[in-house]
Amino acid sequence: MINFKEIDIKEKVFSIELDNFLNTRSLNSSEVSSIVAEIITSIRNKGDEAIRFYTKQFDKFDCDDFLVSDQELNVATENIEKDLIRSFEYAFDNILSYQSGCYETLAIESSEEQISRRFRSLNSVGMYIPGGKASYPSTVLMGAAPALACGIKDICLTTPLSNGALNGLTLAAAKVAGIEKIYKIGGAQAVAALALGTEQVLKVDKIIGPGNVYVAEAKKQLFGEVGIDSIAGPSEIVILADETSDPETVAWDLMAQSEHDPDASAILISSSSDLINNVKAIINAEVNSLQRSSIITKSLESNGLFIKISDLNESKELINKLAPEHLHLAYEHNHILDENNLVAGLIMKGKATANSLSDYVLGPSHILPTNTSSRFSSPLSVEDFLVSYSYISLKQDDPQLYRQYVEHTSRIARAEGLTAHAIAAEKRIKS
């Protein structure tokens, strides 16, 4: 039997218990930070030699050439079922179509105005794809599609070996996405290599993709030298349900989220005690039949939570405090909550909208903000691969307007003591 955590909003200690839960999830290790800093310094100074050292130390793999060869690619993917490849292609077509549609709706055409904003695509992108506790070919498709929709040609991928072997599913997805440059390195050393560049590894403009705490810490420490999508934490879902919700699909959605990782977080908020009890019973009855039952159990006991509320209207404040990666409104409704004011990386509505579908085939990227960062961050999308810049090309065809620019600039600059600024502007006035 799983030892579920449950708190009730009517309890006096509710706020304390919720804060304790959130603080426990947010613990960070100074040891991780120190190890990652050492790895980055080593790769900065020693390049490929340091990558070989850390790959041998952490992945138990020794190699001179980090780039996956055509022969290695073919061997790793030769036994993958054709039906699975077709599913990869179906998913990728949907994702690319959605992301291309998003790109086409952006107002990125050059403006003829004298003062305007313009856009350019990044030159290069590196994707980090985990290869340890699970296989994530879907993340290859989700990461590559928005970059391709922006017209970026130089996309590479890095992923660690597992027990000395390449992950055939990851490589197959890379082939479907048209990614040819694949490095067989992982961890913080892979992030550092992409950020800094070495003799063998291409230095990129931006690194995207999830990873463990070492990968996240490396992205954090290298941000500024390289762009990043986010500092991703463990995956998470909040499900809001009432007495009309289906306990079976709610239970399976919670287990689906929990099977990612022992650190994944699955939270149910419900106004119905009966639904909460039914969900618990279904999970206990089914979890042992699953391949990753031990991971699900550990995740639910360590990072899962059941929150009993009196009324659905009490949920908004809770949801926005949790600011989850995924939010599922698991009941049919039209106006009980103002969805536009809910904070989450992805909001799903209704029984039919399974989170699993959004993870694989619907189009929006499943690379989403975690650990309450949906308060200020967005899902991975085409905007992540575009850079805007201001563009100014002034003419003096309206002398009165131009004089106003100069007059006010001069006054403010002199107030700041920057007289050269003032004079430089004044010199533009036609005598």
C-alpha positions as CSV (number, residue, x, y, z in Angstrom):
1,M,0.0,0.0,0.0
2,I,1.3,3.4,-1.0
3,N,1.7,5.9,1.9
4,F,-0.1,8.9,0.3
5,K,0.2,12.4,1.7
6,E,-3.1,14.2,2.1
7,I,-3.9,17.6,3.5
8,D,-7.3,19.4,4.0
9,I,-7.7,23.1,3.4
10,K,-10.0,23.3,6.5
11,E,-7.1,22.2,8.8
12,K,-5.4,25.0,10.7
13,V,-2.0,23.8,9.8
14,F,-2.8,23.5,6.1
15,S,-0.6,26.5,4.9
16,I,2.3,25.2,7.0
17,E,2.0,21.7,5.6
18,L,1.7,23.0,2.0
19,D,4.8,25.2,2.4
20,N,6.8,22.3,3.9
21,F,5.9,20.2,0.9
22,L,7.0,22.9,-1.5
23,N,10.2,23.7,0.4
24,T,11.2,20.0,0.4
25,R,10.8,19.8,-3.4
26,S,13.0,22.9,-3.9
27,L,16.0,21.7,-1.9
28,N,19.3,22.2,-3.8
29,S,22.7,20.7,-3.2
30,S,25.8,22.8,-2.9
31,E,27.8,19.6,-3.6
32,V,26.2,19.4,-7.1
33,S,27.1,23.0,-7.8
34,S,30.7,22.5,-6.8
35,I,31.0,19.3,-8.9
36,V,29.6,21.0,-12.0
37,A,31.8,24.1,-11.6
38,E,34.8,21.8,-11.6
39,I,33.6,20.0,-14.7
40,I,33.1,23.3,-16.5
41,T,36.5,24.6,-15.6
42,S,38.2,21.4,-16.7
43,I,36.5,21.4,-20.1
44,R,37.2,25.1,-20.5
45,N,40.9,24.5,-20.0
46,K,41.3,21.0,-21.4
47,G,38.5,20.6,-24.0
48,D,38.1,17.1,-25.5
49,E,40.6,15.6,-23.1
50,A,38.4,16.5,-20.2
51,I,35.2,15.2,-22.0
52,R,37.0,11.9,-22.4
53,F,37.9,11.8,-18.7
54,Y,34.4,12.5,-17.5
55,T,32.7,10.3,-20.0
56,K,34.9,7.4,-18.8
57,Q,34.3,8.3,-15.1
58,F,30.5,8.8,-15.2
59,D,29.3,6.7,-18.2
60,K,32.0,4.0,-18.1
61,F,32.7,4.6,-21.7
62,D,36.0,5.4,-23.4
63,C,36.2,6.8,-26.9
64,D,38.3,9.2,-29.0
65,D,35.6,10.2,-31.4
66,F,32.4,11.8,-29.8
67,L,30.5,12.1,-33.0
68,V,28.1,9.1,-33.8
69,S,29.2,7.6,-37.1
70,D,26.8,6.5,-39.9
71,Q,27.7,2.9,-39.1
72,E,26.9,3.3,-35.4
73,L,23.6,5.1,-36.3
74,N,22.6,2.3,-38.6
75,V,23.5,-0.5,-36.1
76,A,21.6,1.3,-33.3
77,T,18.4,1.7,-35.3
78,E,18.3,-1.3,-37.5
79,N,16.0,-3.4,-35.3
80,I,13.4,-0.7,-34.5
81,E,9.9,-1.6,-35.6
82,K,8.6,0.1,-38.7
83,D,5.3,0.8,-37.0
84,L,7.2,2.8,-34.3
85,I,9.0,4.8,-36.9
86,R,5.7,5.6,-38.5
87,S,4.5,6.8,-35.1
88,F,7.6,9.0,-34.8
89,E,6.9,10.4,-38.2
90,Y,3.2,11.0,-37.4
91,A,4.1,12.8,-34.2
92,F,6.8,14.9,-35.8
93,D,4.5,16.0,-38.7
94,N,1.9,17.2,-36.1
95,I,4.5,19.0,-34.0
96,L,6.2,20.6,-37.0
97,S,2.9,21.7,-38.5
98,Y,1.8,23.2,-35.2
99,Q,5.1,25.0,-34.7
100,S,5.2,26.2,-38.3
101,G,1.7,27.6,-37.8
102,C,2.9,29.5,-34.7
103,Y,5.9,30.9,-36.6
104,E,3.6,32.1,-39.4
105,T,1.4,34.0,-37.0
106,L,4.4,36.1,-35.6
107,A,4.7,39.6,-36.9
108,I,8.4,39.3,-37.9
109,E,8.4,41.0,-41.2
110,S,10.7,44.0,-41.4
111,S,8.9,47.3,-40.7
112,E,9.4,50.3,-43.0
113,E,9.1,52.6,-39.9
114,Q,12.1,54.6,-38.9
115,I,12.0,53.1,-35.4
116,S,11.1,49.4,-35.4
117,R,11.8,45.9,-34.1
118,R,13.2,43.2,-36.3
119,F,13.9,39.5,-35.8
120,R,16.6,37.0,-36.7
121,S,16.8,33.2,-36.1
122,L,19.6,31.7,-34.1
123,N,22.5,30.3,-36.0
124,S,22.9,27.0,-34.1
125,V,21.1,25.0,-31.4
126,G,22.2,22.0,-29.3
127,M,19.7,19.6,-27.9
128,Y,20.4,17.6,-24.7
129,I,18.5,14.3,-24.6
130,P,18.7,12.2,-21.4
131,G,19.7,8.6,-21.7
132,G,19.7,7.2,-18.2
133,K,16.5,6.3,-16.4
134,A,14.3,6.3,-19.5
135,S,14.3,6.8,-23.2
136,Y,13.0,10.1,-24.6
137,P,12.8,10.0,-28.4
138,S,9.7,12.2,-28.1
139,T,11.9,15.0,-26.6
140,V,14.0,14.9,-29.8
141,L,10.9,15.6,-31.9
142,M,9.5,18.2,-29.5
143,G,12.8,20.1,-29.4
144,A,13.8,20.0,-33.0
145,A,10.4,21.0,-34.6
146,P,10.2,24.6,-33.3
147,A,13.9,25.2,-34.3
148,L,13.3,23.8,-37.8
149,A,10.1,25.9,-38.1
150,C,12.3,29.0,-37.7
151,G,14.6,27.8,-40.5
152,I,17.6,26.9,-38.3
153,K,19.8,24.5,-40.2
154,D,22.6,23.9,-37.7
155,I,21.0,21.6,-35.0
156,C,23.0,19.0,-33.1
157,L,22.1,16.6,-30.4
158,T,24.0,15.1,-27.5
159,T,23.0,12.1,-25.4
160,P,24.8,9.7,-23.1
161,L,25.4,6.0,-23.6
162,S,23.7,3.6,-21.3
163,N,25.8,0.5,-20.4
164,G,28.1,1.3,-23.3
165,A,25.3,1.3,-25.8
166,L,23.6,4.1,-27.9
167,N,19.9,4.6,-27.4
168,G,18.4,3.4,-30.7
169,L,15.1,5.2,-30.1
170,T,16.7,8.5,-29.6
171,L,18.8,8.1,-32.7
172,A,15.8,6.9,-34.7
173,A,13.9,10.1,-33.7
174,A,16.9,12.2,-34.7
175,K,16.8,10.6,-38.1
176,V,13.1,11.4,-38.5
177,A,13.8,15.0,-37.5
178,G,16.7,15.2,-39.9
179,I,19.4,15.7,-37.3
180,E,22.7,14.4,-38.5
181,K,25.2,15.6,-35.9
182,I,24.9,13.5,-32.8
183,Y,27.4,13.4,-29.9
184,K,27.6,10.4,-27.6
185,I,28.3,12.3,-24.4
186,G,26.1,13.3,-21.5
187,G,25.8,15.0,-18.2
188,A,27.3,18.4,-17.3
189,Q,30.3,17.7,-19.5
190,A,28.0,17.6,-22.6
191,V,26.4,20.9,-21.7
192,A,29.8,22.5,-21.1
193,A,31.1,21.2,-24.4
194,L,28.1,22.7,-26.3
195,A,28.4,26.0,-24.5
196,L,32.2,26.4,-24.8
197,G,33.0,24.5,-27.9
198,T,35.9,22.1,-28.3
199,E,37.9,20.7,-31.2
200,Q,35.3,18.0,-31.7
201,V,32.1,19.6,-30.3
202,L,30.3,22.5,-32.0
203,K,29.8,25.7,-29.9
204,V,26.2,26.6,-30.1
205,D,24.1,29.7,-29.5
206,K,21.5,27.9,-27.4
207,I,21.1,24.6,-25.5
208,I,17.6,23.1,-25.0
209,G,16.3,19.9,-23.4
210,P,15.8,18.4,-20.0
211,G,18.3,16.5,-17.8
212,N,19.2,15.5,-14.3
213,V,20.3,18.0,-11.5
214,Y,23.9,18.1,-12.9
215,V,22.6,19.0,-16.4
216,A,20.3,21.7,-15.0
217,E,23.1,23.1,-12.8
218,A,25.5,23.2,-15.8
219,K,22.9,25.2,-17.8
220,K,22.5,27.5,-14.9
221,Q,26.2,28.2,-14.5
222,L,26.8,28.6,-18.2
223,F,23.9,30.9,-19.0
224,G,25.3,34.1,-20.4
225,E,28.0,32.3,-22.4
226,V,25.2,30.3,-24.1
227,G,21.4,30.7,-24.2
228,I,19.3,28.1,-22.5
229,D,15.6,27.2,-22.7
230,S,15.1,26.9,-18.9
231,I,16.6,25.4,-15.8
232,A,14.4,22.4,-15.7
233,G,13.4,20.5,-12.6
234,P,11.5,17.2,-12.2
235,S,8.3,16.9,-14.2
236,E,5.0,17.7,-12.4
237,I,1.3,17.7,-12.8
238,V,-1.6,19.2,-10.8
239,I,-5.1,17.7,-11.5
240,L,-8.2,19.5,-10.4
241,A,-11.2,17.3,-10.0
242,D,-14.7,17.2,-8.6
243,E,-17.4,14.6,-8.0
244,T,-18.1,14.4,-11.7
245,S,-14.5,13.5,-12.6
246,D,-13.6,10.0,-13.6
247,P,-11.4,8.5,-10.8
248,E,-9.9,5.9,-13.2
249,T,-8.5,8.4,-15.7
250,V,-7.4,10.7,-12.9
251,A,-5.6,7.8,-11.2
252,W,-3.8,6.8,-14.4
253,D,-2.8,10.3,-15.2
254,L,-1.2,10.6,-11.7
255,M,0.7,7.3,-12.2
256,A,1.7,8.4,-15.8
257,Q,3.3,11.5,-14.4
258,S,5.0,9.7,-11.5
259,E,6.6,7.1,-13.7
260,H,9.0,9.7,-15.2
261,D,11.3,9.8,-12.2
262,P,11.2,9.3,-8.4
263,D,11.5,13.1,-8.1
264,A,8.4,13.7,-10.3
265,S,5.5,15.4,-8.6
266,A,1.8,14.4,-9.0
267,I,-0.8,16.4,-7.1
268,L,-4.5,16.0,-7.0
269,I,-6.8,18.8,-5.8
270,S,-10.4,17.8,-5.3
271,S,-13.6,18.9,-3.7
272,S,-14.7,15.3,-3.4
273,S,-13.5,12.9,-0.7
274,D,-15.1,10.0,-2.5
275,L,-13.1,10.8,-5.6
276,I,-9.8,11.1,-3.6
277,N,-10.5,7.7,-2.0
278,N,-11.4,6.0,-5.2
279,V,-8.2,7.3,-6.9
280,K,-6.1,6.0,-4.1
281,A,-7.8,2.6,-4.3
282,I,-7.3,2.4,-8.1
283,I,-3.6,3.3,-7.8
284,N,-3.0,0.7,-5.1
285,A,-4.8,-1.9,-7.1
286,E,-2.9,-1.2,-10.4
287,V,0.6,0.1,-9.6
288,N,2.3,-3.2,-9.1
289,S,1.3,-4.3,-12.6
290,L,3.4,-1.6,-14.2
291,Q,7.0,-1.8,-15.4
292,R,8.1,1.2,-13.4
293,S,6.0,0.5,-10.3
294,S,8.8,1.1,-7.9
295,I,9.5,4.5,-9.4
296,I,5.8,5.4,-9.3
297,T,5.5,4.4,-5.7
298,K,8.6,6.3,-4.6
299,S,7.4,9.4,-6.6
300,L,3.9,9.4,-5.1
301,E,5.2,8.8,-1.5
302,S,8.0,11.4,-1.7
303,N,6.5,14.1,-4.0
304,G,2.8,13.3,-4.5
305,L,0.1,15.1,-2.6
306,F,-3.7,14.9,-2.3
307,I,-5.4,18.2,-1.4
308,K,-9.0,18.2,-0.2
309,I,-10.8,21.5,-0.7
310,S,-14.4,22.5,0.1
311,D,-15.2,24.2,-3.1
312,L,-13.6,24.4,-6.6
313,N,-13.3,28.2,-6.2
314,E,-10.7,27.6,-3.5
315,S,-8.4,26.0,-6.0
316,K,-7.3,29.0,-7.9
317,E,-5.0,30.4,-5.2
318,L,-3.6,26.9,-4.7
319,I,-2.9,26.3,-8.3
320,N,-1.2,29.6,-8.8
321,K,1.0,29.0,-5.8
322,L,2.0,25.6,-7.2
323,A,2.4,27.1,-10.7
324,P,2.7,23.6,-12.2
325,E,4.3,22.4,-15.4
326,H,1.0,20.6,-16.3
327,L,-2.5,21.5,-15.0
328,H,-5.4,19.3,-15.9
329,L,-8.9,20.5,-15.2
330,A,-10.4,17.0,-15.2
331,Y,-14.1,17.9,-15.5
332,E,-16.3,19.5,-18.0
333,H,-17.0,23.1,-17.2
334,N,-17.5,26.5,-18.8
335,H,-17.2,29.1,-16.1
336,I,-16.4,27.7,-12.7
337,L,-12.8,29.0,-13.0
338,D,-11.3,31.9,-15.0
339,E,-8.8,29.8,-17.0
340,N,-7.0,32.9,-18.3
341,N,-5.8,33.7,-14.8
342,L,-4.5,30.3,-13.9
343,V,-0.7,29.8,-13.8
344,A,0.7,26.7,-15.5
345,G,3.0,25.8,-18.4
346,L,0.2,23.8,-20.0
347,I,-3.5,23.8,-19.2
348,M,-5.6,20.8,-20.3
349,K,-9.4,20.8,-20.0
350,G,-11.8,17.9,-19.9
351,K,-11.6,14.1,-19.6
352,A,-10.6,13.6,-23.3
353,T,-7.6,15.8,-23.0
354,A,-5.1,13.2,-21.7
355,N,-1.7,14.5,-20.7
356,S,-0.1,11.6,-22.5
357,L,-1.5,12.9,-25.8
358,S,0.1,16.2,-25.3
359,D,3.4,14.5,-24.4
360,Y,3.6,12.9,-27.8
361,V,1.5,13.9,-30.7
362,L,-0.6,17.1,-30.4
363,G,1.9,19.7,-31.4
364,P,2.8,22.1,-28.5
365,S,6.2,21.2,-27.1
366,H,6.3,19.1,-23.9
367,I,9.4,21.0,-22.9
368,L,7.7,23.1,-20.2
369,P,8.6,25.4,-17.3
370,T,8.9,23.5,-14.0
371,N,9.3,24.2,-10.3
372,T,6.9,27.2,-10.3
373,S,8.8,28.9,-13.1
374,S,5.6,29.0,-15.2
375,R,5.0,32.2,-13.2
376,F,7.5,33.9,-15.5
377,S,8.5,31.3,-18.2
378,S,6.8,29.8,-21.3
379,P,6.8,26.4,-23.0
380,L,9.5,25.8,-25.6
381,S,8.3,27.3,-28.9
382,V,9.4,29.1,-32.0
383,E,10.0,32.3,-30.0
384,D,12.9,30.5,-28.2
385,F,14.8,30.3,-31.5
386,L,14.3,33.9,-32.5
387,V,16.1,37.0,-31.3
388,S,14.6,40.4,-31.6
389,Y,16.6,43.6,-32.0
390,S,15.8,47.3,-32.3
391,Y,16.3,48.9,-35.7
392,I,16.5,52.7,-36.2
393,S,17.0,54.6,-39.4
394,L,16.2,58.2,-38.8
395,K,15.6,60.8,-41.4
396,Q,15.1,64.5,-40.9
397,D,12.1,64.8,-43.2
398,D,10.1,66.1,-40.3
399,P,12.5,68.8,-38.8
400,Q,10.1,69.7,-36.0
401,L,10.0,66.1,-34.7
402,Y,13.7,65.7,-35.1
403,R,14.3,68.9,-33.1
404,Q,12.1,67.5,-30.3
405,Y,14.3,64.3,-30.2
406,V,17.4,66.4,-29.9
407,E,16.1,69.0,-27.4
408,H,14.8,66.4,-24.9
409,T,17.8,64.1,-25.3
410,S,20.2,67.1,-24.7
411,R,18.3,68.2,-21.6
412,I,18.2,64.7,-20.0
413,A,21.9,64.0,-20.9
414,R,23.1,67.2,-19.4
415,A,21.1,66.5,-16.2
416,E,23.0,63.2,-16.0
417,G,26.3,65.0,-16.5
418,L,26.9,63.3,-19.9
419,T,27.6,66.4,-21.9
420,A,29.2,64.5,-24.8
421,H,25.9,62.7,-25.3
422,A,24.1,66.0,-25.5
423,I,26.6,67.6,-27.9
424,A,26.6,64.5,-30.1
425,A,22.9,64.8,-30.5
426,E,23.0,68.6,-31.1
427,K,25.6,68.2,-33.8
428,R,22.9,66.5,-36.0
429,I,20.7,69.6,-36.1
430,K,20.9,71.2,-39.5
431,S,21.9,74.8,-39.3
